[in-house]
């Protein structure tokens, strides 16, 4: 196997550091399999009391790295969406609030996390009621419609809301995700 050191030192330098420091050291390296596919391992080395040998644990972290890259990509997509994206838990407490939501509502994510979406947005449903929208969301897993909501400064605006329930592996609702588009200008033209 060939190796690329990602901890800014060679494999020999890493081991020298372990023996010199006489404490546990950790290093992430990239190795190449016989089929030329790279994989990543985490090395954890601990010197023995005699200072002549060390115990090395090798942990394949390739899947973890792939998951981290996928999560980073999804976070970038969410941060760059032009519509407000808000997630809540099953009690409607806000769990995430993207940058577009900050711009649309005037609240920072830190100001709204943990508050209920109802308290922050002051939603009024158009052509339906909150109870009917909630019933449809529970039955179908999604609700879409027009609402009015309130910004931090108290001004009202129209939004097209698309709400989906988030379910666990057992089918129980554990939260929701809402994508809101400001349609105030379109409503003024009608």
N, C-alpha and C positions, 0 to 999 in steps of 0.2 A: 504494500500500500504506500502510495506517496502521500505526503502531508503538506498542508499549508497552515502555518501558525497564525491564529487570529488574536493571540494575546501579546503581540508585538515582540516575541522572542522565539528563538529556536527551541526545539524539544530539549536539547542539551542545556540551554540556558535556563529553561523552566526547571529542570531537575537540579541544576546547580543552586537555583534560588530556593528550592525546597530544602536542600541540605544546609544551605547557609542560614536561612531564617529559622530553621528547626520548628516551623509551624505548618499547618495545613495551607496549601496553595491551590488555587483553582485556575484552570486555563481552558478556553474553548478553542478547538482546532477543527479544521476541515480535512477530511481524509478522502481519498479516491478509491472506490472499490475496483476490483479486477475488471468490471464491465465499464469502467471510466465514469461511473456516476458518483457525484460527490455526496458525502454525508457528513454530519457534524456530530462531534462528541464533546462532552465535558469531562475534563480530566480533573480529578481531585487526588492530590498526592499528600501523604502524611509520612514524615520520616520516622523511622524506628528510633528507639532510645539510644541505640549504639551509633547512630549517625551514618551507618554504612549501607543500609537498605531502606527502602520506603515502600509503603503500601499505596497502590494506585488504583483508584476506582474509575472505570471508563463507562460513561453513560451516553448512549446514543440519543441525541436530542434533535434529530432530523425532523421528526413529526412535529415537535414543539416549535421549531423554527418556522416550519411551513404554516402552522396555525397562527403564530405571531405575525407573520407576513400577511396572512389573510385578514386577521383582525385589524392590522394597520391600514390595509387597503380599504376595508369597509368603513373604518373611522374617517378616512380621507374622503370617501364618497359622501358620507353623512355630513361632514363639515362643509362640503362644497355644494350641497343641494341649494337650490334657489327658493324652495318652499320650506316653511316651518315644519320640522319633524320633532314630535314630542312623544316620549314614551312614559307610561305610567305603570304602577303596580296594580294589583287587584283592588286596592282601596282608593284608586285614582290619584295617588300621590305621585308627583312628577319625579321620574328617575333620570331622564335626559332631556336636553333642550338644546337644539343645534344653533349655529350662528345665525341662520336665517330667522329662527324664532326670536333671537335676541333683537335683531333689526326690526322685525315685524311688530313685536309687542313692547319693546323698550326695556325689558327686564333682562338682566344677565342670567346665565344658567345658575350661578351661585345664589342669586336672589330667590330663585323659584324652586330649587331642588328640595324635595320633601313636602312642599305645599301641595294642596289639592289643585288639580287643573281647573275645577269649578271656581275656586277662590281667586285664582290668578286671571283666568280668561273671561269670567262672567258671561258664559255662553248662553245665548238665547236662540232657540231653534226656530227656523222658518218653515212653515207648512207641515210641521209635526210637533211632537212634544218630546221632552227629554225621556220620558218613560217609554214611548213608542220607539224612539231611536235606540234606547238601551235594549229593549226586547228584540229588535231586529239584529242588533249586534250579537246578542247571546245566541239567537236562533241560527243566523246565517254566518256569523263570524266576521261580518263587515257591515258598516253603515256609511252611506255617503249622502251628503246634503249640504244645504246652505244654512249658515248661522251668522249671527252677529256676535262680535266679541269686543272686549275692551283692552285698550293699550294701557301701559303704566300711567300715562298722562291723563287717562280717563276718557279719551276719545274712542268712539265706537267705529268699527269697520266691518265690512262684509267679508266672509271667508267661505270658500268651498272646502268642506272637511271630508276627508276620507279616513275612516277609523277601522282598524282591524284588531281583533282580539289576539292576544298571545296566549297560547296554551302549552301546558307541560306535556310530558310524554304520556300522561294518563288522560289527557283531554280536558283537564281542569283549567279554567281561565286564571292566569297568573298576572295578567296585565293587558295593556293595550298600546298600540302605536297609532299616532294621528299625524296625517300630513295635511297641513292647511295652506291654502292658496288665497292670497288677498285678492278679492274680486270687486273691491269698492268702486273702482273706476268703471268697470263694466256695468255694475248696477246703476251708477249715476247716468249712464247713457241710455238706459231703458226707459 
